[in-house]
Amino acid sequence: MLQLRIDEILEEQGHTKYWLFKRMEPMSYQNFNKIYNNETSSIKFETLEKLKNALDVDFDDLFEAINKEPKNDY
């Protein structure tokens, strides 16, 4: 599974969540917050490109793999 690492990138760059939100306009804050908190199951390519450009990173840098395998208790 993949998740966005927006908060880590912002911290590394010394920017705030609000700084990024203003660069993502006209996106609603509600939608932005869901993306920021990894609470969405889909994202438009257009939005990914906006994130990439605003943060000045490669697409590979936007994501991290997380291991969320289902737990099997037999």
Secondary structure as UniProt FT lines:
FT   STRAND          2..4
FT   HELIX           6..13
FT   HELIX           17..23
FT   TURN            24..26
FT   HELIX           29..36
FT   TURN            37..38
FT   HELIX           45..55
FT   HELIX           59..62
FT   STRAND          63..65
//
